[in-house]
């Protein structure tokens, strides 16, 4: 799959669908699957196209469950036995039994925006994010969801322009803000902060569970697709055309030269010093610390790139773009454009 995978998720045409149950597909484990989450070594939940949701207790045998939607599902998160899945048509689903039975908490095709990720702080409080600044919050386990807009996620120049609009023609402020907000791709929570990455170089930090945001700059203006912690002091984020950045102890973000042109979709820390990056065209990239880092240059040329040491990779035989992966019962289980994959360390 040579097209950028996130474009399938964020920019595909979104058409209102009549309420119907997801098709129980005989080859569902080989279908387009877009996210995976686990609760310790208890169970896995996988979501994907046409409302497909699968669970597994061993990482080998997967069961598809009846789901009251055919909307493509793009994100999933589990807190104990509570599971939430989000996707196209601004759909949010909830399960109270580890993903076996599902109810729709929200469905808003009139917004014409997909959710791309969901994160819960506990069984009551959570947020869901998506394309064109889509941002909803719940304080009651999803019984009700409230929309928020966060102008501080915009570039400072855009914020300045919006302030002028608000002062001169306030009746157009909300319309302009909605049109300018970028795609919000992924959330990640640490012990003391919440991070968000997205389109147009967006990376932002919140210390109040996303009520307010501080935008962070790297010099890169392409899309970031994922962010995670490598340890308590190190964050990594990845994005289009192999762009990879790390931050140590709240210092400025530094670029890690991978010299790869495929887009990086997912990150999985596999040991104290090693991280697996999941990429388009079936690439599985392994990076080991210490990383070679450098200040990012927007004018750097790929032909002059010198990759960080301790980088290796392999490619799946079917070249299926890999979206995400988790470690589960001593296995690494990934989801891809061609279904579930058991991945190996390079």
KATA-V848231 format. One record per helix or strand. SS is the DSSP state (alpha for helix, beta for strand). FROM is the first residue (numbers start at 1). TO is the last residue. Records with the same first field share a line. If there is no record, write none. Layout:
BEGIN
SS=FROM-TO ; FROM-TO
END
This chain:
BEGIN
alpha=5-10 ; 28-30 ; 49-51 ; 109-111 ; 131-133 ; 151-153 ; 156-168 ; 170-180 ; 240-242 ; 280-282 ; 302-304
beta=33-39 ; 43-48 ; 53-56 ; 63-64 ; 73-79 ; 82-87 ; 91-95 ; 103-106 ; 115-120 ; 126-130 ; 135-138 ; 146-147 ; 184-189 ; 194-198 ; 203-206 ; 214-216 ; 224-231 ; 234-239 ; 244-248 ; 254-255 ; 264-269 ; 274-279 ; 283-288 ; 294-294 ; 311-315 ; 322-328 ; 331-336 ; 339-343
END
